[in-house]
Amino acid sequence: MQRFVDATAIGWVNYMYGDPDAANAAIRKDNPDISDDQLAYSRAKMTEYGIVFSGDAATLGVNAMTDARWRSFFRFATDAGLYDPALPLERGYTLRFVNKGVGLDRRQELLGKR
């Protein structure tokens, strides 16, 4: 599981900061109607909105997650009536595989090549 989570994080860093061609080809395989312009637009918006790399990811790495973030989401969801406030939140997730700085060095490496 750790290798899968780490590989996913590194894949996102490579896609967002490196050459996206291989990932775009894989996306097109399952979505043949998507254009190069749409892929470029989507990637630019993910960068603009910090979808992959912002907040805690700046120090904890891609796939960062914290107890505080889970509690914030849980409060939002219970306030919206989606979850019972008595639900045992701590039993629903683990931080075991995240927050290890994965991708930080690769991101710096790729940014240095620009």
N, C-alpha and C positions, 0 to 999 in steps of 0.2 A: 504494500500500500504506500509506503513512504516513497519508493522509487516512482510510482505512478504520479503521486502528488507533486513531487519535485520535477518530473519530466513535463508535467502540465504547466507548471510555473515557468520553466525555461522555454517551453514552446511559445507561451504567450509573450515573453520578453523578446524572443527571436522574431516573432511575427510583428510586434509593435515597433521594434527598434532596428531590426535587421531587414533582410530581403524577404518580402512576403510572398514571393512567387510560388513556392512549393505549397504553402498553406492555401493560397488563392486557388491553385489548381485542384486541391482536395475539396475546397468549398464548391467550386464549379462542377465537380464530378457529381455531387448530390443536388446541386442547384444550377443546372445548365443555363437557365434564363438570366442569371445574374451577370451584369456587365462589369467591365473593368472600372468604369466610372463609379458604379454603386459600391464596389469593393473598396475603392480608394476613399470615397466619401465616408463609408462606415468606419474604416480604420482611422480617418482623420477625426471623426466625431468621438470615437472611443478615446483618442488622445486628448481632445479638447475637454471632454467631461471626466477625464481621469478614471475611466472604467477599469483599466487594468492596473495602473500604477498611480496611486494617490493615497492620501491619508496614512494609515498604518503601514501600507506596503512600502513606503519610503524608507522605513527603518527595519521592518520585520520581513520584507520580501513579498513577492507576488503570492497570492492566496492568503494574505494576512487575515487573521480573525482574532478577536479578543472577547473575553467575557463581557466587557462593557458594551461592545457592539451587539452581542447576542441579547443582553438585557434590554438595550435600547429597541431592538427589533421586536422583542417579545412584548414590551410595553406598548409599542405601536399596534401590534397585532391584537393584543387583548383589549386595548381601548377601542379598536375597530370591531370588536366582537368576533374575531376570527378564532381565538383560542381562549380556553378557560383559564383564568388567572391561577387556578390551583394546579395547572399542568406542571410537572417537575422539569423545568427548563434544563437544569444541569444534566439530566439523564438523556437529553436529546442531541448532544453534540460533544465533540472532543477537540482539543487544541493540540493533541499529540503529534499530528503530522504537519502542522503549519508553524509559522513564526520563526523559521530557522534561517532567514536571510537569503533564501534560495532566489536566484535571479539577480540579486543586487550587483554582483561582480560582473555578470554577463551584460547587464544593462550599461554599466559604466564602460565596459569594453566596446560595445556597439556605439555608444554615444561618442566615444573617442575617435571612432573611425569616420565620423561625419565631417 
